[in-house]
Amino acid sequence: MRSLLIFLVSLLTLSAFSQENLKEVTILHWNDFHARNQAYRVSKKDSATGKQVYYEVGGVGSMLGYLKKYRTPNSLVLNAGDDFQGTPISNFTRGKSQIELLNLYNIDAFVLGNHEFDYSQYSLDSALKLAKFDVLSANVFMTSKNSLMGKPNVIKTINGVKFGIIGITLPELFTTSLPRNVTDLVMLNTDSVIQEGITDLKARNADVIILLTHAGLDTDKELAAKFFGDVDIIVGGHSHTTLYKPVRVNGVVIVQAGSYGRNLGKLDLKIDVDKDTIISSSGLLIETIMDSAIIDKQAQQIADNMIAQYMPELSKVIGTLETDWRAGYGDESNLGQFEADAFKNKTGADIGFVNGGGLRKSLFKGNILVSDIWEINPFGNEVQVFTVSGKDLRQMIKNNIKIRREKQNAGEGAEILQTSGLNYSFDSRLVDAGSEDFLLSLNIGRTEVQDDMNYTIATNNYVTGQFKKFFGDIGIEIEPKVTGWLDRDIIIETVKDMKTVNTVLEKRIVDVAK
């Protein structure tokens, strides 16, 4: 009997000890805010009526309001980058507005995204001096300062749990940025800096290791497959993926909250700190629907005051849109075709190209404001013109088709070049089979492109600066000529001239295999 009592007391003691070391922590996270500091309208289909329902989400006030609603002393708050770029205030202040607003959130850690570099590495370095939170980036090295752009890692202790957080910026930073903005930088090997970070954090007795990445879901999955023995969680950004539930790869929990502040991610964890093990995890996204009972009015007023001085010009109505403009990253879109047409017509070129990823906003029919064009074209890219022979043009298009097809077959996003003046058809089955005869037609209007003729092309300086990313190696170096015209200025001028815009999507690129 005495032995039994001793056993029961011991069991109860062990159970109590175990429960005492089972900790609960919530990670609150978001990514790719892109300076959407004010609420904006979205729509979804009502399941009961089938009609489109419109409502407002996001903005600094809503995001901070929802963050305060769900934040407790046991919360870890993480931001996975790309808070810069997307609305005029970010451009006017070269990102400093976003750092000042991020200071309101009391973030535990923020990782640099690729768009944080859009105003150059030096402007970013200056803006970061205002940050009152830990900025991470283990793989971006600034040569002139002989230091990383951010801290490689940090430890945050929440409810007795030591979280080791490693920051990873998009490894393809150089191919997603204008070359002049990243001349002073070196990208360090991603795997190496992660392993160094793991070793460092383990030596400092971290219980849980998190990768805070701005690299995209596909890369996050690859990192989980490589480092699952040490990494527990990946909080990601860049691909704007709306993960309503976490993805798990080899036991690593991966989360991402979409974009533009529409969602706040919430990941609930139970952690055994004795075994440095996550016992359970459950994640969801909370839509930041405009709610007067939740919105942080003081924070929203700060954001509104920043923007107010620019509103008289930005709020001007310049035209009327009769059909929704739809942006498209991987498919032809009426907005992309409208802009490509505008570039072609303004410059008198034979062909206009616009990269799908450069158009950052769709627009519902109604009044077109100056601010709408700024938000569609936030980068302020210059339109440039260059000339190539028909033979080189044919190779450019063939290379572009191959590049896109390779990404499609790999399950990756394949950015399209919206066209004006140029129409072509191809057979993706022949591309996949390795045939070089897949380009079936290549026409300027209704006339076949002639190899021995020259053709002028108008596009933005991002496409010319990343020429090989879009067109591969064609054996010659192009010589772009500057026009002095910014893309958004051309679009504003075009809308003003047209007054009423009704853009109908055309089929300018045809894959006969579909």
C-alpha positions in Angstrom: 0.0 0.0 0.0 2.8 2.4 0.9 4.5 1.6 -2.4 1.3 2.3 -4.3 0.9 5.7 -2.5 4.5 6.7 -3.3 3.9 5.7 -6.9 0.7 7.8 -7.2 2.4 10.8 -5.5 5.3 10.5 -7.9 3.0 10.2 -10.9 1.0 13.3 -9.8 4.2 15.2 -9.3 5.5 14.3 -12.7 2.2 15.2 -14.3 2.2 18.6 -12.6 5.7 19.2 -13.6 4.9 18.2 -17.2 1.9 20.5 -17.3 3.9 23.4 -15.9 6.4 23.1 -18.8 3.7 22.8 -21.5 3.4 26.4 -22.7 0.9 28.1 -25.0 2.0 30.8 -27.4 0.2 32.5 -30.3 2.0 33.8 -33.4 0.3 36.7 -35.0 1.6 37.5 -38.5 1.1 39.3 -41.8 3.1 40.0 -44.9 3.1 42.0 -48.2 1.2 45.0 -46.8 2.5 47.1 -49.7 1.6 50.5 -48.0 -2.1 49.8 -48.1 -2.5 52.2 -45.2 -6.1 52.9 -45.8 -9.1 50.5 -46.0 -10.0 49.4 -49.5 -13.0 47.7 -51.1 -13.1 44.0 -51.9 -15.9 41.7 -53.1 -17.0 38.1 -52.8 -19.9 36.1 -53.9 -22.7 35.7 -51.3 -23.3 31.9 -50.9 -27.0 32.4 -50.4 -27.9 34.8 -53.2 -25.0 34.3 -55.6 -24.6 38.1 -55.9 -21.3 40.0 -55.4 -21.1 41.6 -52.0 -18.7 44.6 -51.5 -17.1 45.6 -48.3 -14.0 47.2 -46.9 -10.9 45.6 -45.3 -7.4 46.5 -44.2 -5.7 49.7 -43.5 -3.4 50.6 -40.6 -6.4 51.1 -38.3 -8.0 47.8 -39.0 -4.8 45.8 -38.9 -3.7 47.3 -35.6 -7.2 47.0 -34.2 -7.4 43.3 -35.0 -3.9 42.8 -33.7 -4.8 44.4 -30.4 -8.0 42.3 -30.2 -6.1 39.0 -30.5 -2.8 39.9 -28.9 -2.1 38.7 -25.3 1.1 38.6 -23.2 1.6 35.2 -24.8 1.7 36.5 -28.4 4.7 36.7 -30.8 4.1 39.3 -33.5 6.0 38.8 -36.8 5.9 40.6 -40.2 7.3 38.8 -43.3 8.2 41.8 -45.3 7.2 44.0 -48.3 5.6 46.8 -46.3 7.0 49.3 -48.8 5.7 50.1 -52.3 2.1 50.1 -53.5 0.6 53.5 -52.7 1.8 57.0 -53.3 2.8 57.8 -49.7 5.5 55.1 -49.8 6.9 56.6 -52.9 6.8 60.2 -51.7 8.6 59.3 -48.4 10.8 56.6 -49.9 9.5 54.1 -47.4 10.0 56.2 -44.3 6.2 56.5 -43.8 6.0 52.7 -43.6 8.7 52.4 -40.9 7.0 55.1 -38.8 3.7 53.2 -39.1 5.2 49.8 -38.4 6.5 51.3 -35.2 2.9 51.5 -34.0 2.5 47.7 -34.0 5.2 46.8 -31.5 6.4 44.1 -33.8 8.8 41.4 -32.4 10.6 40.9 -35.7 10.3 42.1 -39.3 12.2 40.6 -42.3 13.3 42.7 -45.3 11.4 41.9 -48.4 12.5 42.7 -52.0 10.3 45.8 -52.3 12.0 47.4 -49.3 14.9 47.9 -51.7 12.8 49.7 -54.4 14.1 53.2 -53.4 17.7 51.8 -53.4 19.8 50.2 -50.7 20.9 53.6 -49.4 17.3 54.9 -48.9 16.4 51.7 -47.1 19.5 52.0 -44.9 18.4 55.5 -44.0 14.8 54.6 -43.4 15.7 51.7 -41.1 17.3 54.1 -38.7 13.8 55.1 -37.6 12.8 51.5 -36.8 11.9 50.7 -33.2 11.7 46.9 -33.9 14.1 44.2 -34.8 14.8 44.1 -38.6 16.1 40.8 -39.8 18.0 39.7 -42.9 20.7 37.1 -42.6 21.5 36.9 -46.4 21.8 40.5 -47.6 25.3 42.0 -47.1 26.0 45.7 -47.8 29.6 46.0 -49.0 30.2 49.7 -48.2 29.2 49.2 -44.6 30.8 45.7 -44.3 27.7 44.5 -42.5 24.3 42.8 -43.1 21.3 45.0 -43.9 19.5 43.5 -40.9 20.2 41.3 -37.9 20.8 37.7 -38.9 18.6 36.3 -36.1 17.1 37.2 -32.7 15.7 35.4 -29.7 12.3 36.4 -28.2 11.1 34.9 -25.0 7.3 34.6 -24.9 5.6 32.8 -21.9 8.8 31.2 -21.0 9.5 29.9 -24.5 12.7 31.0 -26.2 11.9 31.6 -29.9 15.0 31.8 -32.2 14.0 33.7 -35.3 16.2 33.7 -38.5 15.4 36.3 -41.2 15.7 35.4 -44.9 15.2 37.9 -47.7 14.3 36.7 -51.2 17.4 35.0 -52.6 16.4 36.2 -56.1 16.6 39.8 -54.9 18.8 40.9 -57.9 16.4 39.6 -60.5 13.4 41.2 -58.9 15.0 44.7 -58.4 16.2 47.4 -60.7 19.9 46.8 -61.0 20.8 50.3 -59.9 19.0 49.8 -56.5 21.1 46.9 -55.4 24.6 47.7 -56.7 26.2 47.8 -53.2 24.8 44.4 -52.1 25.9 40.8 -52.0 23.5 37.9 -51.6 24.9 35.3 -49.2 24.2 31.6 -49.6 20.8 31.0 -48.1 21.5 27.4 -46.8 24.7 28.5 -45.2 23.3 31.5 -43.3 20.4 29.3 -42.1 22.7 26.6 -40.8 24.9 29.3 -39.1 21.8 30.7 -37.5 20.6 27.3 -36.3 24.0 26.7 -34.7 24.0 30.1 -33.0 20.4 29.9 -31.7 21.0 26.4 -30.3 24.1 27.6 -28.5 21.9 30.2 -26.9 19.3 27.6 -25.9 16.5 28.4 -28.2 13.5 26.2 -27.6 11.8 26.8 -31.0 13.4 27.9 -34.3 11.5 30.0 -36.8 12.4 31.0 -40.3 10.9 34.4 -40.9 11.1 34.5 -44.7 10.3 36.7 -47.6 10.9 34.1 -50.3 7.6 32.6 -51.4 5.7 29.4 -50.6 7.7 27.2 -53.0 11.0 28.2 -51.5 9.6 27.8 -48.0 8.6 24.3 -48.8 12.1 23.6 -50.1 13.7 25.0 -46.9 11.3 22.9 -44.8 12.4 19.8 -46.6 16.1 20.7 -46.0 16.0 21.9 -42.4 13.1 20.0 -40.8 15.4 18.5 -38.2 16.0 21.9 -36.7 13.4 24.4 -38.0 10.0 24.2 -36.4 8.0 26.9 -38.1 8.3 29.1 -41.3 6.4 32.4 -41.3 6.5 33.5 -45.0 5.7 36.2 -47.5 6.4 37.3 -51.1 4.1 34.9 -53.0 1.0 36.6 -51.6 -0.4 33.2 -50.8 -3.5 33.1 -48.8 -3.0 30.0 -46.6 -6.3 29.6 -44.7 -4.7 26.6 -43.0 -1.0 26.0 -42.4 1.0 23.8 -44.7 3.1 21.1 -43.2 6.3 19.7 -44.8 8.2 17.0 -42.8 6.5 18.4 -39.7 7.5 22.0 -40.3 4.6 24.3 -40.0 4.4 26.9 -42.8 2.1 29.9 -42.7 1.4 33.0 -44.9 -1.4 35.5 -44.7 -2.0 36.7 -48.3 -1.4 40.4 -48.9 -2.4 44.0 -48.6 -3.4 43.7 -45.0 -6.6 41.8 -45.8 -5.8 39.1 -43.3 -4.1 38.7 -39.9 -2.6 35.2 -39.4 -3.1 33.5 -36.1 -1.0 30.3 -35.2 -1.8 28.8 -31.8 1.0 26.6 -30.4 1.4 24.2 -27.5 5.1 23.7 -26.7 6.9 21.3 -24.4 9.9 23.4 -23.3 11.6 20.4 -21.7 11.8 18.6 -25.0 11.9 21.7 -27.2 9.0 20.3 -29.1 5.8 21.7 -30.5 3.1 19.4 -29.2 0.3 20.9 -31.3 -0.4 23.8 -33.7 -3.5 25.2 -35.2 -3.7 28.2 -37.6 -6.2 30.4 -39.3 -6.6 33.7 -41.0 -8.7 36.5 -39.6 -10.1 38.9 -42.3 -9.6 42.5 -41.3 -13.2 43.6 -42.1 -13.8 47.3 -41.3 -15.5 47.4 -37.9 -15.9 50.6 -35.9 -15.7 48.6 -32.7 -12.3 47.2 -33.6 -10.5 49.8 -35.7 -7.7 51.7 -33.9 -8.9 55.2 -34.8 -5.8 57.0 -33.5 -3.5 54.9 -35.6 -5.7 55.4 -38.7 -5.7 59.1 -38.1 -1.9 59.1 -38.1 -1.9 57.3 -41.4 -4.6 59.6 -42.8 -2.6 62.7 -41.7 0.5 61.4 -43.6 -1.5 61.1 -46.7 -3.7 64.2 -46.4 -1.1 66.7 -47.8 -1.0 64.7 -51.1 -4.8 64.1 -51.4 -5.9 67.2 -53.4 -3.9 66.0 -56.4 -4.4 62.3 -55.9 -8.2 62.5 -55.4 -8.8 64.2 -58.8 -11.2 62.3 -61.1 -9.5 61.9 -64.5 -11.9 59.5 -66.3 -14.7 56.9 -66.0 -14.1 53.2 -66.3 -17.1 51.3 -67.8 -15.6 47.8 -67.4 -13.6 46.5 -64.5 -9.9 46.6 -65.1 -8.3 43.2 -64.1 -4.6 42.9 -63.6 -3.1 39.5 -64.5 0.3 38.1 -63.4 0.2 34.9 -65.5 -2.6 35.5 -68.0 -3.5 38.2 -70.5 -5.6 41.0 -68.9 -7.5 43.9 -70.2 -5.6 46.3 -67.9 -2.3 44.9 -69.1 -3.3 45.3 -72.7 -4.6 48.9 -72.1 -1.2 49.8 -70.6 0.8 48.1 -73.4 -1.3 49.9 -75.9 -0.6 53.2 -74.2 3.1 52.6 -74.2 3.0 51.8 -77.9 0.9 54.7 -78.9 2.8 57.3 -76.8 6.2 56.3 -78.2 5.1 55.4 -81.7 6.8 52.0 -81.3 5.7 48.9 -83.3 5.2 46.8 -80.1 4.4 47.5 -76.5 5.3 45.2 -73.6 4.1 45.3 -69.9 5.2 42.7 -67.4 2.2 41.3 -65.6 3.8 41.6 -62.2 4.3 45.4 -62.6 0.5 46.0 -62.3 -0.3 45.9 -58.6 -4.0 46.6 -58.5 -7.3 45.8 -60.3 -9.9 48.5 -60.4 -13.7 48.3 -60.3 -15.7 50.3 -62.8 -16.5 53.8 -61.9 -14.5 57.0 -61.5 -10.7 56.7 -62.1 -8.7 58.8 -59.7 -5.1 59.8 -60.0 -4.4 57.7 -56.9 -5.8 54.6 -58.7 -3.1 54.9 -61.4 -0.4 55.4 -58.8 -1.5 52.3 -57.0 -1.7 50.3 -60.3 1.7 51.5 -61.3 3.5 52.2 -57.9 7.1 51.7 -59.1 7.3 54.8 -61.2 9.2 52.9 -63.9 10.5 54.8 -67.0 9.3 53.8 -70.4 12.2 53.0 -72.7 12.4 52.1 -76.4 14.8 49.8 -78.2 15.1 48.3 -81.7 15.7 44.7 -82.7 15.6 42.8 -86.0 12.7 40.4 -86.8 15.1 37.5 -86.3 16.0 38.6 -82.8 12.4 39.4 -82.0 11.5 35.9 -82.9 14.2 34.5 -80.6 13.1 36.8 -77.8 9.5 35.5 -78.0 10.6 31.8 -78.3 12.9 32.3 -75.2 10.1 33.9 -73.3 7.7 31.1 -74.1 10.3 28.5 -72.9 11.0 30.4 -69.7 7.3 30.7 -68.9 6.7 27.0 -69.8 9.5 25.8 -67.6 8.1 27.7 -64.6 4.6 26.4 -65.3 5.8 22.8 -65.5 7.6 23.4 -62.2 4.3 24.6 -60.6 5.7 28.1 -60.2 4.1 31.5 -61.1 5.0 32.4 -64.7 4.9 36.1 -65.3 3.3 37.1 -68.7 4.4 39.9 -70.9 1.2 41.7 -72.0 1.5 42.7 -75.6 0.4 45.5 -77.9 0.8 45.4 -81.7 2.3 41.9 -81.5 0.2 38.7 -81.7 1.6 35.2 -81.6 0.5 31.6 -81.3 2.5 28.5 -80.1 2.0 24.9 -79.1 3.1 24.2 -75.6 3.1 20.4 -76.3 5.9 21.0 -78.8 7.8 23.1 -76.2 7.6 20.3 -73.7 8.7 17.8 -76.3 11.9 19.8 -77.0 11.0 20.8 -80.5 12.1 24.2 -81.8 9.1 24.5 -84.1 6.6 25.5 -81.4 6.2 29.1 -82.5 3.4 28.9 -85.1 2.8 32.6 -85.9 4.3 35.9 -85.0 2.5 39.0 -86.4 2.6 42.7 -86.2 -1.1 43.4 -86.7 -1.9 40.9 -89.5 1.5 40.9 -91.0 4.1 38.2 -90.3 7.3 39.4 -88.7 10.1 39.5 -91.2 13.6 38.4 -90.1 15.4 41.2 -92.0 13.2 44.1 -90.8 13.7 46.2 -87.7 11.1 46.7 -85.1 10.9 49.1 -82.2 9.7 48.0 -78.7 8.4 50.2 -75.9 8.5 48.8 -72.4 9.5 49.8 -68.9 13.0 50.0 -67.5 12.4 47.0 -65.3 11.9 44.8 -68.3 15.0 46.2 -70.1 17.0 46.0 -66.9 16.1 42.4 -66.4 16.2 41.6 -70.1 17.5 38.0 -69.8 15.0 37.2 -67.1 12.2 37.7 -69.7 13.9 37.0 -73.0 16.9 34.9 -72.3 20.2 35.3 -74.2 19.6 36.4 -77.8 23.2 36.9 -78.7 23.2 40.7 -78.8 23.0 43.5 -76.2 20.0 45.8 -76.6 20.5 49.6 -76.4 17.4 51.1 -74.6 16.7 54.8 -75.3 15.3 56.8 -72.4 12.1 58.7 -73.1 11.8 60.6 -69.8 8.2 59.4 -69.4 7.1 57.4 -66.4 4.6 54.6 -66.9 2.0 56.1 -64.6 2.2 59.5 -66.3 1.5 58.0 -69.7 -1.5 56.1 -68.3 -2.9 59.2 -66.6 -2.5 61.2 -69.8 -4.1 58.4 -71.8 -7.1 58.2 -69.4 -7.6 62.0 -69.5 -7.5 62.0 -73.3 -10.1 59.1 -73.5 -12.3 60.3 -70.7 -14.4 57.2 -70.9 -12.5 53.8 -70.9 -14.1 50.5 -71.9 -11.3 48.0 -72.3 -12.3 44.6 -73.8 -9.9 41.7 -73.3 -8.4 40.5 -76.6 -6.7 37.2 -77.3 -3.3 38.3 -78.4 -1.3 35.3 -77.2 -2.6 31.8 -78.1 -1.5 28.4 -76.9 -3.2 26.0 -79.4 -2.7 23.2 -76.9 -5.3 24.7 -74.6 
